[in-house]
Amino acid sequence: MSHDHSNEHLQAAEMMAQYDKESDYRHLFGFAAKLVTDIAITFSLFQLYTAAFGVLDAHLQRSVHLAFGLCLVFLLYPTRKSWPRNKLHWVDFILACLGAAAPLYIVVNYQELVMRAGMVTPVDLIVGIIAVALVVEAARRVVGWPIVIVAMGFLLYAFLGPYIPGSFAHQGASLKRLVGHLFYTTEGIMGIPLGVSSTFIFLFILFGAYLERTGLGQFFIDLANAIAGWATGGPAKVAVLSSGLMGTVSGSSVANVAGTGSFTIPMMKKLGYKPEFAGAVEAASSTGGQLMPPIMGAAAFLMAEFVGVPYIEVAKAATIPALLYFTGIWIGVHLEAKKNGLRGLNRDELPKIKRILLDRGHLVIPLVAIVVLLVKQYTPMRAALVGIILAIGASLIRKSTRISWKGVLEGLEAGARAALGVLIACACAGIIVGVVTLTGLGLKLATVLVDLAQGLLLPTMMLAMVASLLLGMGIPTTANYVITSTIAAPTLMLLGVPVLPAHMFCFYFGVIADVTPPVALAAYAGSGIAKGNPMVTGVNAFKLAITAFIIPYIFVLSPQMLLIDTSAFEVIQIMATALIGMVGLGSAMAGFLFVKTSQIERLMLLVGGLMMIHPEIQTDLIGLAVMGLAVALQIAKKRSSAVSQVSH
């Protein structure tokens, strides 16, 4: 059995390196390995110290955070793909030293820089240019080319302002002014995204690293198996449950697919699911993890900061949409299993719920504690800090889950490594945001988009959706959300959409880009594990995640879905009608309800389902009538086929 497991882990690691830039790093030995370990542990200790005893001044906190991040990226990720992965190259060593030195220049000369605010000396200029170049290069290594191309485009735009025709023209920025703005103010690289990364995102990633050490992931998979493994299409439902649970802790869709997928995908295939469908179920569920409160992906923490509300408000608003999203996948999986006659596993093959909870139930204590603290209005930073202490504490309750002293240190290192992708994505997105604030591009773009859509809300939302999906084709959710919330969210707000629904709209499409063909990274990772066709897997994942394309439109048009200005009765009504609508939508996608559907029944289920999801009495009644008719036709068909079978 252990041999199988090690094989699965190897396979998952290979998948990650292929589809997730962050996982394609060096495995060093000797002095170099010790150096990386020591820097990573120091990085985590710095973050824990500032979380416990008070954060430094914004600029200082962010500079130290960036210095650690750049240094580790250049030590861990080689300049060229062809360079060996087991030893350090001198070029990378020099870049790592520069990467640490450039941000620390701000720390060392902090008083002076504050005194001459806005005055950039020649030395400042040189350091600033090096820093901006290093951030872009680090992003190329960890995040990939798409974000680098976008950042370069924005930098060019900053210089070429006066030569651009039409409404996008601006007065242009000198090199001195641009570098000063991007590196020495809190508007650019050192902006809010890096600020959030240097405070709570890092701590939540560290918290995730400790939960993984305690074996919480395996606990989730076993629990999901015990709950749903026996049902129709059991293993696929297990994938939906366990990925949703794991996703609340891990912010990356691809990492999540590789983590839970290496267990769930082989189980689904064994039951008879096609590889393309098995990979798609895992991809759609893992992507949804970022939408699922209580701990959503890193981008949700940024949203709280941008919108200016406590994080718990964002989590509360995301609850109904996330439940609908997972219900949609669950229904899709169930109907697919019914259509192909796929049964669950035998109950005697499955773990017992009582046994699992007795053995490892204590591992959930830190998760519960974090939710309670967030609800009690503690800052996310304090909640995460308590969560980390409790994760280590709770692991000590049973010998089988205990983290050793070595494990504690390994957790510190793993947390720092896992934070690099988000850190660099935030810094690089800061360049883009900096150019937008310097040139006033945000407002210009918003005006152009509104003109294009002729001031109508629906076409504007469609344009914003396309922008988010295009950006998501290779840019991680965090950076994608930062960019779209700077460009697309103001557009929606110009047309009177409240601030939280406007940001949630951009966030949703940023996340869902991971399962949108042609570049559906999470689906490709799933197809890699399932050994299926990547494109077919992408299309299947898209069909399963279809709810996520519809819900954002609905909560912009009626914010009650985000629990804004609504009563308990309204919430129950919205949930009930939306769930019926989800069944209609799911069966339209699967082409199956009680028996196979005809094209006309499919259309009726689709239209009826969409009308039911929209929270208004008139649409609900029409939707119910249309769906009712389709259901009646299906029941009649089922009866006649049963009768004909009996007569045969």
N, C-alpha and C positions, 0 to 999 in steps of 0.2 A: 504493500500500500504506500509506504513512504517513498518508494522508488517512483511510483506514479505521481505522487505529490511533487517530488523534486523536478520531475519532467515537466509537469504543468507550470511550475514556477519559472523554470528555464524558458519555456515557451512564452509565458506572459512577459518575462523580461525582454525577450527578443522582439515581441510585438510592440512593447512600449518604446524600445529604441528606434523601431522603424516608423511609428506613427506619431510619437510624442518627442519633439526635439529635446525636451528637458531630460529625457531618460537616456540620451545618447552621450554619456559622459565617460571620462577616463576611469580606469580601475588601477590606482597607483600602488606602488610598494615602497617599503623602506622609509627613508627620510621624507620623501614627497608626500606619502600617505599620512605620515604623522603630522606633517605641517598642515595639510588640509583638515585633518581631524581636529587639531588644536585650534585653528582659526574658526572652524564651524562651531565648536563647543563654546569658544569665547563669545562668538556672535550671539548664540542663544542665551548665554549668561547675561550679556549686556541688555538684551531685550527683557529678560526676566527681572533684572535689577531695576530698570527704569519703570517696568510695570508695577513693581512692588513699592518703590520709594519715590516715584514721581518722574514724569517724562521731562527731558531736557527742553530748552527752547526749541520751537518748531524747526528752525533751520539747522540747529545743531543735531537734534535727534535724527532728522532725515539725512544729514550729511554722513553721520557715523554709519547709519543703516546702509546707505549707498556704498560707502567705502568697503564695508565687509562684503556686500553683495558682488561688487565688481571684481574684487580681489579673488573671491571663490570661483566666480564664473570663468575667469581667465586661467585659473589653476585646473579647473575640472573639465572645461570644454576646449578641445584643440582647435587651432586656427583653421586647419584643413582636415577634410574627412580622411585623407590618406595618411595623416600622421599617426604613429603608434599610440595605442590607448593605455599602455602600461608604464610610460615614463613621461616626465615633464619636458617640454621643449623650451630652450632658453628664451625664445621670442615671447612665449606665453608667460614665462616667469617675469620678464621685464614689464609686460602689459599688466600683470597682476599687481606689481609694485606701483605702477602709475595709477592703476585703478583705485588702489587704496589711498595714494597720496593726493590725487586731485580733489576729492570731496573733503579730505582732512585739512586742506588748505583753508577752507571756510572755517573749520573748527579753530585752527591755530590763530588765524587773523580776524576772528569774529568781531572783536571790539572795533578794530580799525574799519572793517567793512561796514559796520553799522554807522559809524561816524561819518563816512563819506558816501552815504547811501546814494546809489545811482551813478557815482563817479567811477568809471572803470579804468584802472591804471594799465599800462602795457603788460605787467606781470599777470594781473587779473585776467586780462584778455587771453594770454597764452594758456593759462591754467583752464580757463573756461572752454576754450576751443578743444583742448585735449579731453576734458570731461565729456563734452557733448559727443565727440567722436567715439570715445570709449563706450558710452551708453548705447550708441547706435550699433557698434560692433558687437557688444555683449548681447544685444537683442537679436542680431543675426545668428549668433551661436545657439542661444537658448530658445528663442521664440520662432525664428525662421525669417525667410525673406519678405513675406507679405508686409509685415509691420514696418520693416526697414524701408521698403519702397514707399509706403504711405508717408513715413516720417520725412524721407528725403524730398518727396513732392511738396510737403508743407514748408520745409526749409527753403526750397527754391521759390515758393510763392512769396515768402517773407521778403526775399531780395528783389524779386521781379515786379513788385507791386505797381510802380509807375508805368510799366510797359504793357500791362494787361488791359485789354479793351473792355468796355462795358461796365456792368455794375460790380465786378469783382476787383476793380482797380483800387489801389490804396497808395499812400505816399512812399511805401518802401521802408526798409529798416537798414541802417548801416550794420556792419559786422559787430562793431562795438556795442551798439544798442541791443542787437539780437542776442548776443552772448550774455550781456548783462542781464537781460530779461529772462533768458532761459536757465541761467545757472545761479545768478546771485539774488533772485527774488523768489518768493514762494508762489509764483504764477506758472513756472515752467517745470523743469525736471523735479525741483523740490516742492512741487505743488501738492494739492490735496491727495491725489492718488498715492504718491509715495508716502505722504503723511499717514494715510490709513494703513498702508503696508507696514510702516515702521512702528505702528502701535498695535491695533488689534488683529489685523490679518495674520501677522507673524505668529502671534500667540495662539490663534485658532489652528494654524498649520502645525505648530508644535504640539498642541493638544491632540490633534489627529494622529501625529506620529506616536504619541504615547498610547493612545487607544489601540493603535495597530499592534504595538508591542504587547499589550495585554491579551490579544487574541479576540478582540471585540468583533472583528470582521467574520471570523469563523463562527462565532456565537450567533451573529445575525443570520448567516447562511443556514446554520443548523436549526435555528428558531423558525425561519421561513419555511424550511423543509418540513418541520413538524406541523406547522399550521396549514400549509397548502400543498405539500408534496403528493397527497393522496387524491386531490381533486382532479377533475377533467383537465388534461394538459398540465398536470402538477408542476413538473420542473420549470416550465415557462413562467408559471405564477410565482414560483420560488425566486426566479430571476428578478421578476418585477419587485417583489417584496424586499429581497435582500439588497438589491441595487438602490432602491429608494432609501432604505435605512443607511446603507454605507455612504450614499451620496450626501446625506445630511452632514457627514463628517469630512468627506474628501471633496475638495472643490473642483477637481478636474474630471471631465467626462471620460477622457481617454484612459487616465489612470484607473478610474473606476471600472471601465470595461475590462481592462487587463486583470484587475484585482478579483472582482467577483466572477467575471466571464470565464476565467480558467477553471472554475468549478461548475458553473451553471450551463455553459454551452455544451460540453460533452454530455451532460445529463439529458439535455433537450434532444440532442441528436440520437441518443440511445433510444429515446421514447418514440422516435419517428418523425420529429420535426425536420424540415429541410434545413441544410446548413445556413442558407440565406435568411431563413426566417429566425432561426436560433440566434444568429449574430445580430439581427435587427432588434429582437426583443431586448437583448442585453444592452445594445447601444441606446435605444429609446429610453429604457429605464434608468441607465446610468446618467444620461444627459439630464433627466428629470431631477436627479439628486440635487442639482444646483438650484432648482426651483422650490425645493421642499424645506419649509421651516422644520425645526427651530434653527438649525445652523445651515444656512444656504451657502452658495459659492461665495468666493471673495468679493465678487462684484456687488453683492447685496449690502456688504458693509460700506462700500463706496457710495451706494445709493443713499443710505441713511445720512452720510456726511454731506452729499451734494444737495439732497432735498432739505436737510436741516431738521430731521426728526430722529428720535431715539430708534436704535436698530429694531427694538421689539415691535415698533409700529410697522416697519417694513415687513417683518416676519408675519405679523397679524394680517396685513393686507394680502400677503402671498398665499395664505392658507387655502382659501376656497379654490383659486385657480390651480394650485398644486394638487389638491385632492382630485379635481376634475381631470387633470392631466393623467395621473396614475390610474384613475378609474377607466379612462379611455383606453389605455394600454391593456389593462386587465381584461376589459370587454373584448378587445381585438384578439388577445391571446386565447380567451375562452372560445370565441366563435371559430377561430382557426382550428382549435382542437376538436370542437364538435364536428366541423365540416369534414375533417380527416379521420374522425373516430379515434382520437388519441386519448388513452386513459392515463390515470395517474399511477404512481408507484404503489406497491402493496404496503399496507400500514405496518407490517412487521419489518419492512426494510427501513422504516423511518425512525429517527430519534424520537424519544418521548418528551413532550413539552416540560413536564414536571421535573424530569431528570436534568434537562438543560438549564432550567431556571435555578434549580438547587445548586448545580455545579458552578454555573458561571453568571447567574443573574446579577451578582454584585457588580459586574463590569459596567452595568448601565447607570450606576450611581452618579458618576461625574456628568453624564449627559443630562440626567434629570436635574442635577444641581444647577447646571448652566441655564436651563430653561427657567427654573424658579428665580434665579438671580436676575435674569434679563427682565422677567415679568415684574420683579420688584424694583425695576428702574436702576439697577446697578449698571455701570458702564460695561460695554462688551469686554474691555481690557481686564477689568477686575474679575468679571465672570470667567473669562478664559484662564486667568491666573489661578483662581480657585479650582477650576476644572482640571488643570494640569496637576495640581497638588493632590486632588482627590483621585485622579486616574492612577497615580503612583500608589496612593494610600489604599485604594480599593483593591488593587492587584495583590496586595499583601494578605488579604483576607484568606485566600486559599493557596495552598502550596502550588497547585497546578497552574495558577495564573501569575504567580509572583514574579515581579521584575527585580533582577539582581542589580547590584551597584553598577556593574558593567552595562546592564541594560539601560540604566538611567542615563549614563554617558552616551550610549549609542542613540538613545532617544533625542538627546540634545543635538547630536550631529545630524541625525536624519531630519529633524525639524528644520535646521538651518539649510540643508541641501534642498528640501522640498519647497522652501520659501523662495528660492532663487528665481523660478519662472515668473511668479507673480510680481516679485520685486522689480525685475528688469522690465517686464511688460508695463508696470506702472510708471517707471522712470521714462521709458521710451514714449508712452502715451502722453507723458508730461510735456515732451517736446511739441507734440501735435497741439495739445491744449494751449501751450505757451504761444505758439504762432497764432492760434485762433484769437486769443485775448489781445495780443499785440496789434493785430491787423484789423480786428473787428470782423473777422470772416464769419463768425457764428451767426451774427445778425444778417449779414449779406446773404448767406446761404439760406437762412430761414425765410428771408423775404423772397428769394428766387423760387424756393420750393413752393411757397404759398401762392406765388404768381402762376407757377406752372400748373398747380392744381386749381387755379382760378378761385382761390379762397374757400374751396370746399373741403370739408374735413376728411371724408372717406378717401378721395384720391391722395390727399396729403399723407394720410396714414399708410397708404400703399407705397408711396415713394419712400417714406421713412423705413418701412419694412424691407424694401429692396436694398436700401443703403445698408441697413444692419446685417442683412444676410450676405451681401457682397463682402463687407468688411470681415464677416465671420469666417470667410473661406480660408482661413489659415492664420487668423489672429485669435489668440485665446480670449475667452469671454471677458476677462477683466479689462483688457486693453480695448476690446471691441465696445464694451459698455461705456468706457470713458470717452471714446471718440464720438459714439452716436449720441450720448447724453449731452455732449457739447454742441452737436450739430443738429440732430433730429428732434431732441426733446424741446428746445426752444421753439421750433417750428410748430409743434403741436400746441405749445402754450400760447403762441401768438393767436391761435384760433380758439382760445378759451378753454382748453383742456386743463384740469387742475394738475398741479406739479407732480404729485405722486403717480397717478395713472400715466402721465406722459413719460416719466422715467421708467416705470414698470414695463411699459410698451417696448422701449428700447432694450431693456434688460432681457425681456422674454425672447426677442428675436436674436439678440446676441448669443443667448444660450442655445437656441434651437438651430442655429447655423451648424452646430456639430452633427446634426442628422439630416442636413439639407443637401441633396446631390446638387452639382457634381462633386463638390469637395466636402464630403461628410466624414470628418476625421474619426469620430466615435464609431460610425458604422464600418469604416475601413478596418479599424482595430478589431471590431467584432467579427468581421468576415475573415480576418487573418487567423483568428483563433478557431473559427468554425470551418476554415478551409472552403469558403464559398466564394461566389462571384461578388466582388466589392460593389459593383454598380447596382446589382439586384438587391443586395443587402441594404444599400443606401435608400433605394426606392421603398423597400418594405419598412425600414425604420421611419421614413417620412410618413408613410401611411399610418403607422401605429401612433406617431406623434402628432397626428393631424389636429388634435384638439389645441395644441399649443399655437397653431397658426390662427385659430379662430378666437380663442379666449381673449387675447389682448385687444382685439377690435371691440369685443363686448364690454370689457371693463373700462375702455376709454369712453364708450357711448353711455354706459350706465355704471358709474363708479361704486354703486351699492355692492357689486361683486367683490370689491376690495374692502368691504366692511366700512365704507366711508358714508357717514350720515344715514344709517340704516337701523332698523329695529330687529329684534330677535325673530319675530314672525316673518319679516321680509327675507331674512337670511335662510330660514327653513324653506320658504317657498322657492327662493332662487336655487338652493341646493337640490330640492326635489325635482323641479322641472328640468334643471340642467342635467341631472343624472338620467332622466328618461330620454332626454335629447341625446346624451352620450351613447345610449344603447342604439338609437336610430342611426347615429353617425358611424358607430363601430360596425353595425351590420351592413351599412352601405359600402364601407371600405372592404369588408371581408366578403361581400356578396353572399351572405348567409345569415339567416335568423333562426327559423326552425328547420327549414330545408333551404336548398339553393334559391337565390332570388333571381327574378327576371330583371331586365334592364329598367323596366318601368317601376317595379317595386323598389329597386335600388335608388332610383331618383326620388321616389316618394319618401323613403326612409331618410335620405340625405336632406331634402328640403324640410321635412317635418322635424328632424333632429336639430337642424340649425335654428329653426324658429323656436323650438323648446329651450335651447340654450340661452337665447336672448331674453333677459329678464323683463318682460312686459306682459301684462295680462292678455292683450289682443293677440300678440305673436304666439303666446303659449297655447291659447285656445285653437288657433288655426293649425299650429304644429301638431297638437294632440289629435285633431280630426284627421289630418293627412297621414300621420303615423298609424292611427287606429285602423284606417282603411288598409294600409300595407300589411299590418299585423293580421287583420281578418283574412286577407288573401293568402298569407302564409299558412295560417291555421287550416284553411280550406284545402290548400295544396297538400299539407302534411296528412290530413285525414284521407284524402283521395288516394295518396300513395300507400298509406297503411291498408286501406280497403283492398286496393289492387294486389298488394302482397299477400293478404289473407286469401283472396280468391284464387291466386296462383297456387 
